[in-house]
Amino acid sequence: MALASFSLCQSFAADDEWISGESEKQFSCIVHAHSKFSGEGAYSLPELTEVAKKYDIDAVFLTDNLTYTLTYGLPPLRHIFWVNYSLGSVLRGGAATYLHGIASENTRQSDVLYIPGVEVCPRFYWVGSLLGTNLVCHDNQRNLMVLGTYDKDVINGIPEACGYMWGKNPFLILLTRGTLLFFLFGLTGFFFLPRILAASSGYGMETIRRAFVIGVILPSLVLMIIVNLLASAVHSLQIYERNEDYLYEKKTLKYMEKHDLLCYWAHPEAFDDQDFSRYRFHIRTDPYPNILSATSGYSGFGGVYEDKNTLIDPGAAWDSLLLDYIDGKKLKPVWAFGEMLYHYEGQAGKKLGNIETVVWANAKTADLLLKAIRNGKFYARQNATNQSLILNKWMIRSVKDGNKEVFASITSRVPGEKVSIQLICNGNVVHKSADVITPVELSFPIIPINDYSKSYYRLMVSGKAPLRLVSNPLFTSLSSR
């Protein structure tokens, strides 16, 4: 269901020309949602469609888990004596099957458009000892959301260092398990077969034991050492040392750039700790806002979700990244997404329509929605029951005497919402309004700001909690230089 019509005038990273979108519509999109295809989702796509229709959702960007595994191996032969826990995922069920299911649902109905994507964990790693009480799996929830993944071969090739997965390294699974079985066969023969073989062969028991040691056990030990060394060099199995320089994340992002995939960092301020002390370990992911400045090749980050969101505050990390862009230190700007983190209705108190990414596009097609998102033509919002804020117009427009101004038109689903507005330019709040009633319009003259080659403006609007709206920036080349 299209929400509103508007005209947009905005400059983008691709060039310095003004780009106008006439008669574009707003489409309500859910970003970061799971289906039954992965271990965290509860609904089939037809079931999810019925939920989405209830909230008037136009499109769902599915991000089912690429893999959902937890692998741990005992030292010193971690890649021989390993255990693995795995739930449903795109690679486990098959990327082709995943894409076919999405295409089938889009063919079955047209109310909700599904755009395939995957949730990627570039790497988790273990620290501590299973024999002690300090074994921790780190960064299991440090995730990249990849949107618009239509090629099964590209999906299968996404680099992850997350342990053994049949859909990613079946040969290594067979090799390591076969090597272990060879060793166990030698031990079994050494302890249990000499008496039986001695009775039927005429050889002494010690001779037979010596034969098992020389012919099976020692060769299998050598083979285990070799296989363990080979496996430890495989990217997806390098999960036993700290990751200090984001090397694995950068490798994954480089792959995204190579294949022109749209991706963003999910929930960078969220803290996750899962207690498995009965099994003598924890799973822990600390907030990772620093990754935004330490990496490149991504399009944005989860800026609005149902948790602490300070990166979007005036003068905070997002503004630092945008300032780097307008000062030429970054090749493209970073956008703020509205991130749902959806598994099923009621999970952690969530409802599908709580967080939306609202996209401006000419039509509800995957190509146009993805193109709009790449260009930052969307805003994020958090809704309340039966109420949401709407950014009807958000533009830079010409006024008399050749000057320009920022213009915004803000409404709400139910008129008469009391809101506060902040207009931010280059990290500074340049206009603030409190307790104004929707609908409301804001115009602000553009003036040279400091010594930057470009300036940007962004908007933050808040109503009665949890109502809020965060725009993506508009850029202008007007400056004092």
C-alpha positions in Angstrom: 0.0 0.0 0.0 1.6 3.3 -1.1 1.6 5.9 1.6 2.0 9.2 -0.1 3.2 11.1 -3.1 6.0 13.7 -3.1 8.7 15.4 -5.1 12.3 14.9 -4.1 15.3 16.9 -5.0 18.6 15.6 -3.8 22.3 15.2 -4.7 24.0 11.9 -4.4 27.4 10.4 -4.2 27.5 9.3 -7.8 27.9 12.9 -9.0 27.4 16.5 -8.1 24.3 17.0 -10.3 20.9 17.7 -8.8 18.6 14.7 -9.3 14.8 15.2 -9.2 12.2 12.5 -8.7 8.8 13.6 -9.8 5.6 11.9 -8.6 7.5 9.3 -6.7 5.7 7.3 -4.0 6.6 6.2 -0.5 6.7 2.4 0.0 6.7 0.9 3.5 9.5 -1.6 3.7 10.6 -4.0 6.4 14.4 -4.6 6.5 16.0 -7.4 8.4 13.3 -10.1 8.6 13.6 -13.8 8.9 11.3 -16.6 7.5 11.0 -20.2 8.3 13.8 -20.9 5.9 16.3 -20.0 8.6 16.5 -21.2 12.2 15.4 -17.9 13.7 12.2 -17.4 11.7 8.8 -18.9 12.5 6.7 -18.2 9.4 6.5 -19.5 5.9 6.3 -16.9 3.3 2.5 -17.1 2.8 2.1 -16.8 6.6 4.5 -13.8 6.6 2.5 -12.2 3.8 -0.6 -12.3 5.9 1.2 -10.6 8.8 2.6 -8.0 6.5 -0.7 -7.2 4.9 -2.1 -6.5 8.4 0.4 -3.7 8.8 0.1 -2.4 5.2 3.7 -3.3 4.4 4.6 -3.0 0.7 7.9 -4.9 0.6 9.9 -7.2 2.9 13.7 -7.4 2.5 14.3 -11.0 3.7 17.6 -11.6 5.5 17.6 -15.2 6.4 20.8 -16.5 7.9 23.5 -17.4 5.3 24.7 -20.0 7.8 23.6 -20.7 11.4 26.4 -22.8 12.9 28.5 -23.0 16.0 31.7 -25.1 15.7 34.2 -25.8 18.4 37.3 -28.1 18.3 39.5 -29.4 21.1 43.2 -28.3 20.9 45.7 -29.3 19.7 43.8 -31.0 16.8 40.9 -28.6 16.6 39.9 -29.6 13.1 39.8 -33.3 13.9 38.1 -33.4 17.3 35.3 -30.9 16.7 31.6 -30.7 17.3 29.1 -28.6 15.4 25.7 -27.2 16.2 23.6 -26.1 13.2 20.1 -24.7 12.5 18.3 -24.0 9.3 20.0 -21.5 7.0 20.2 -20.5 3.3 23.3 -22.7 2.7 21.9 -25.6 4.6 18.6 -25.6 2.7 20.2 -24.5 -0.6 20.5 -21.0 -2.1 18.6 -22.1 -5.2 15.7 -23.4 -3.1 15.7 -20.2 -1.1 15.5 -18.0 -4.2 12.9 -20.3 -5.8 10.7 -20.0 -2.7 10.8 -16.2 -2.8 10.1 -16.1 -6.5 7.1 -18.4 -6.1 5.6 -16.3 -3.3 6.0 -13.1 -5.4 4.2 -14.9 -8.3 1.5 -16.2 -6.0 0.5 -12.7 -4.7 1.4 -9.1 -5.4 0.4 -7.4 -2.1 3.8 -7.8 -0.5 7.0 -7.8 -2.6 9.8 -10.0 -1.3 13.4 -9.1 -2.0 15.9 -11.8 -1.2 18.9 -11.1 1.1 21.0 -12.9 3.7 22.3 -12.2 7.1 26.1 -12.7 7.2 28.4 -13.2 10.2 31.8 -12.4 8.7 33.5 -14.2 11.6 33.1 -15.5 15.1 36.0 -16.6 17.3 36.6 -18.5 20.5 38.6 -17.4 23.5 39.2 -19.3 26.7 39.2 -22.9 27.7 36.4 -25.5 27.8 38.2 -27.0 30.9 37.8 -23.7 32.7 34.8 -21.4 33.0 36.0 -18.8 30.6 35.2 -20.2 27.2 33.4 -17.5 25.1 32.4 -17.3 21.5 32.7 -13.7 20.4 31.0 -11.7 17.6 28.4 -14.3 16.6 26.0 -11.4 16.2 28.3 -9.0 14.4 26.3 -9.1 11.2 26.1 -7.7 7.7 22.7 -7.5 6.1 23.0 -8.2 2.3 20.1 -7.0 0.2 19.1 -8.1 -3.3 20.9 -11.4 -3.5 19.5 -13.0 -6.7 22.5 -15.1 -7.8 22.8 -18.5 -6.0 26.5 -18.8 -6.9 27.2 -15.4 -5.4 25.4 -16.3 -2.3 27.3 -19.6 -2.0 30.6 -17.7 -2.3 30.1 -15.1 0.4 33.1 -15.4 2.8 32.3 -16.4 6.4 34.6 -17.7 9.1 31.9 -19.6 11.0 33.1 -23.2 11.2 31.9 -26.3 9.3 28.9 -26.1 7.1 27.9 -28.8 4.6 26.8 -26.2 2.1 30.2 -24.5 2.2 32.9 -27.1 2.8 31.6 -30.6 2.4 35.0 -32.0 1.3 36.6 -30.9 4.5 33.8 -32.3 6.6 34.3 -35.7 4.9 38.1 -35.5 5.1 38.3 -34.6 8.8 35.6 -37.1 9.8 37.2 -39.8 7.7 40.6 -39.2 9.3 39.0 -39.4 12.8 37.3 -42.6 11.9 40.5 -44.1 10.6 42.2 -43.2 13.9 39.3 -44.6 16.0 39.4 -47.8 13.9 43.1 -48.2 14.8 42.3 -47.7 18.5 39.4 -50.2 18.4 41.6 -52.7 16.7 44.4 -52.2 19.1 42.2 -52.8 22.2 39.5 -55.3 21.1 40.7 -57.3 18.0 44.1 -58.9 19.0 42.5 -61.8 20.9 40.1 -62.6 18.1 42.7 -62.3 15.4 45.3 -64.2 17.3 42.9 -67.2 17.7 42.2 -67.4 14.0 45.6 -66.3 12.5 48.3 -68.0 14.6 50.0 -64.6 15.3 50.6 -63.5 18.9 48.5 -60.7 20.4 51.6 -58.5 20.8 52.5 -58.9 17.2 48.9 -58.0 16.2 48.9 -54.9 18.5 52.3 -53.8 17.0 50.8 -54.2 13.5 47.9 -51.9 14.4 50.2 -49.3 15.9 52.6 -49.3 12.9 50.0 -49.9 10.2 47.0 -47.8 11.4 47.5 -45.7 14.5 50.8 -44.0 13.7 49.8 -43.3 10.0 46.4 -42.0 11.2 48.1 -39.7 13.7 50.4 -38.3 11.0 47.3 -37.9 8.7 45.4 -36.1 11.5 48.2 -33.6 12.0 48.5 -32.9 8.2 44.7 -32.6 7.8 44.5 -30.3 10.9 47.2 -28.1 9.4 45.4 -27.9 6.1 42.1 -27.2 7.6 43.5 -24.4 9.9 44.5 -22.5 6.7 40.9 -22.5 5.3 39.2 -19.1 5.7 35.9 -20.4 7.0 37.7 -22.4 9.8 39.9 -19.6 11.3 37.9 -19.2 14.4 40.4 -19.6 17.2 42.1 -16.3 17.6 41.2 -12.6 18.2 40.2 -10.4 15.3 42.1 -7.1 16.0 42.0 -5.4 12.6 38.7 -6.4 11.1 40.5 -8.5 8.5 37.7 -10.9 8.1 35.0 -8.2 7.9 37.1 -6.4 5.3 37.4 -9.6 3.2 33.6 -10.1 3.3 33.1 -6.4 2.3 35.5 -6.7 -0.5 33.5 -9.6 -1.9 30.3 -7.4 -1.6 32.0 -4.7 -3.6 33.3 -7.1 -6.2 29.8 -8.4 -6.8 28.0 -5.0 -6.4 26.0 -6.2 -3.4 24.1 -3.7 -1.2 24.9 -4.3 2.4 24.8 -2.6 5.8 26.0 -3.2 9.3 23.2 -4.4 11.5 22.4 -3.2 15.1 26.0 -1.9 15.8 25.1 -0.7 19.3 23.3 -3.9 20.5 24.8 -6.1 23.2 24.2 -9.8 23.1 25.1 -12.4 25.7 23.8 -15.9 25.7 24.5 -18.1 28.7 25.3 -21.7 28.1 27.1 -22.2 31.4 25.6 -25.7 31.7 27.8 -26.5 28.7 30.6 -24.4 30.1 30.6 -21.5 27.5 29.0 -18.2 26.6 28.1 -16.5 23.3 28.8 -12.8 23.5 28.8 -9.9 21.0 29.8 -6.5 22.3 28.5 -3.3 20.6 30.7 -2.5 17.6 30.2 1.1 16.5 33.9 1.5 15.7 33.5 -0.9 12.7 31.7 1.9 10.8 34.8 4.0 10.7 37.2 1.1 10.4 35.7 -0.5 7.3 34.4 0.6 3.9 32.3 -0.9 1.1 29.1 -0.9 3.0 26.1 1.3 2.3 24.8 2.1 5.8 24.0 0.8 9.3 21.0 0.0 11.5 20.3 3.5 12.8 16.8 3.0 14.1 15.8 -0.2 15.9 14.2 -1.2 19.2 17.3 -0.6 21.3 19.7 2.1 22.2 20.5 4.3 19.1 23.1 7.0 19.8 25.0 6.8 16.6 22.4 9.0 14.9 22.6 11.8 17.6 23.8 15.2 16.4 27.6 15.3 16.3 27.9 11.5 17.0 29.4 8.8 14.8 27.1 9.1 11.8 27.9 12.8 11.5 31.6 12.0 11.6 31.2 9.6 8.7 29.2 12.1 6.7 31.7 14.8 7.4 34.4 12.5 6.1 32.4 12.0 2.9 31.9 15.7 2.2 35.5 16.4 3.0 36.6 13.8 0.4 37.9 11.2 2.9 35.2 8.7 2.0 34.1 7.7 -1.5 30.4 7.5 -0.6 28.0 8.5 2.1 26.6 6.2 4.8 22.9 5.8 5.1 20.8 5.1 8.3 18.3 2.1 8.0 15.2 1.4 10.0 15.9 -2.2 11.1 13.2 -4.5 12.3 15.2 -7.6 13.5 12.0 -9.6 13.0 11.5 -13.3 13.8 7.8 -13.6 14.6 5.0 -11.6 16.2 5.5 -11.1 19.9 9.2 -12.1 19.9 10.8 -9.7 22.4 7.6 -7.7 22.3 8.0 -7.0 18.6 5.4 -6.4 15.9 6.2 -6.4 12.2 5.2 -2.7 11.7 7.2 -1.3 14.6 10.2 -0.2 12.6 10.0 0.7 8.9 12.4 1.8 6.2 10.3 4.1 4.0 11.6 4.2 0.4 10.8 6.8 -2.3 10.5 5.1 -5.7 8.5 5.3 -8.9 7.1 1.8 -8.6 7.1 -1.2 -6.3 9.8 -3.2 -8.1 12.9 -4.8 -6.7 15.2 -2.9 -9.1 13.7 0.5 -8.3 13.6 0.0 -4.5 17.2 -1.2 -4.4 18.3 1.7 -6.6 16.6 4.1 -4.3 18.2 2.6 -1.2 21.6 2.8 -2.8 21.0 6.5 -3.4 19.8 7.2 0.1 16.2 7.9 -1.0 14.6 6.6 2.2 14.0 7.4 5.8 13.7 5.3 9.0 10.9 5.5 11.5 9.7 3.9 14.6 5.9 3.6 15.0 3.4 3.4 17.8 0.1 1.5 17.7 -2.1 3.1 15.0 0.3 6.1 14.7 3.4 6.9 12.6 5.2 10.0 11.4 5.4 10.7 7.6 8.0 12.7 5.8 5.9 13.9 2.9 8.5 16.2 1.4 12.2 16.4 2.0 14.1 18.5 -0.5 16.5 21.3 -1.3 14.8 23.9 -3.5 15.6 27.2 -5.1 14.1 30.4 -3.8 14.3 34.0 -5.0 17.6 35.7 -5.7 19.2 32.4 -6.7 19.4 31.1 -3.1 18.4 27.7 -1.8 16.6 26.3 1.2 15.9 23.0 2.9 12.3 22.2 2.9 10.4 19.5 4.9 6.8 18.6 5.2 5.9 16.4 8.1 2.6 14.8 8.8 1.3 11.8 10.9 -1.1 9.0 10.2 -3.4 10.5 12.8 -3.2 14.3 12.6 -2.5 16.4 15.6 0.7 14.6 16.9 2.9 16.9 19.0 6.5 16.6 17.8 9.9 18.0 18.3 12.1 18.7 15.2 15.9 18.9 14.9 17.6 20.0 11.6 21.2 19.1 11.6 23.8 20.5 9.2 27.4 19.1 9.2 26.9 17.6 12.6 25.4 20.8 14.2 21.8 21.4 15.2 20.9 24.5 13.2 17.2 24.5 13.9 15.1 23.1 16.7 11.3 23.2 17.2 9.5 21.8 20.2 5.9 20.9 20.7 4.7 21.7 17.2 1.5 19.9 15.9 1.4 17.9 12.7 1.0 18.6 9.9 4.0 21.0 10.0 6.3 22.5 7.3 9.9 23.6 7.8 12.0 25.7 5.6 15.6 26.8 6.4 18.0 28.9 4.2 21.2 27.3 3.1 24.3 29.2 4.0 28.0 28.4 3.7 29.1 26.2 6.5 32.7 26.2 7.7 35.3 25.2 5.1 33.8 22.1 3.6 33.4 21.6 -0.1 29.9 20.3 0.5 27.3 20.6 3.2 24.6 18.1 4.2 21.3 18.4 6.1 19.4 15.7 7.9 16.3 15.7 10.0 15.2 14.1 13.2 11.6 14.2 14.4 10.2 12.7 17.6 6.7 12.4 19.0 5.3 10.6 22.0 7.6 7.6 22.6 8.3 5.5 20.7 7.4 7.7 17.7 10.4 9.0 15.8 11.6 9.6 12.3 15.2 9.9 11.0 15.8 11.2 7.4 18.9 10.4 5.4 20.9 13.5 4.4 20.5 15.9 1.5 23.8 17.2 0.1 24.6 20.6 -1.4 27.8 22.0 -2.9 27.1 25.5 -1.6 30.1 26.5 0.5 32.4 29.3 1.5 35.3 28.1 -0.7 
